[in-house]
């Protein structure tokens, strides 16, 4: 891998001149062009390989989001951008499209742009470049999704209370054959939501057998529809389905309608990750809402703490159950929400530097 001396030799200048060019302080255009050409030819990445050369901030942050097609992540990215801009920072966004390889490409590009820090809502269970980010001492904050083995603060929602509320809600409505549509096994956030829901159901004496757990690598509507097809083909199909992704919930709804069935008369449907237009579907979908905008703002503040050299704890904000009409609720029930929405105590988080997750109350306007 090329170093700064190689760049200096290729450009015919001193190491100090290369450093000045890379920090935007070269007054001679011809010299700057020679140095930058040498950097490109040699594939030199100053902020990763020789981060110590950086003496000035660019006031630019990077955000790699797992899938901008998902309305949850679109709103999350918007919240991050607005807060960064309010604090005087520019934001460069990369869309991983749920591909670890595409995520790595964007991370490399952002590091080459000499960003001051990086936020990542990781595709899948992570990617190789995340380890390089940590090794390069680039300030990093994980957003929404934890990544095993990556020592960085994580800003995300706690779904336990909301899933506990959902299990009680379904039990009260007489829904005793629930099923789950989830991301493939090994995806930390999907595994966590599944186990939290299984535990919450067990408290009401409701089982969640393996045949009523369906997964798909496609986290879009197509994946949700294929899993729902398999669930409805069971000898004893479920009477309620939780889709742990909002786009998969839409696909599940499409499959129900394609069969001439009805929600909630034939099967209840709940989505994890509420979006504004769930209030306008027929029927309006009961959902678990994450405090999306609060998550985005908290991620920016955590990253700026890291950039300033201060320790940043992980942040855990409460999700809440929003009750509408897709589980067989009455009109009166559908106007309420089963929100706990309260501050939870600080709890342990293995991804944070000090092992603690800080917790703050968060609210999200839902229809």
Secondary structure, DSSP 4 states (H G I P E B T S, - for coil): ---HHHHHHHHTS-HHHHHHHHTT----HHHHHHHHHHHHHHT--HHHH-GGG--S---EEEEEES-TTSHHHHHHHHHHHHHHHHTT-EEEEEE-TT-HHHHHHHHHHHHHTT-SEEEE--STT--HHHHHHHHTT-EEEEESS--TT--SEEEEEE-HHHHHHHHHHHHHTT--SEEEEEPPTT-HHHHHHHHHHHHHHHTTT----GGGEEE-S--SHHHHHHHHHHHHTSTT--SEEEESSHHHHHHHHHHHHHTT--TTTT-EEEEES--GGGGGSSSPPEEEEP-HHHHHHHHHHHHHHHHTT----EEEEE-EEE--STTS--HHHHTS----------EE-TTSTTSEEEEE-------
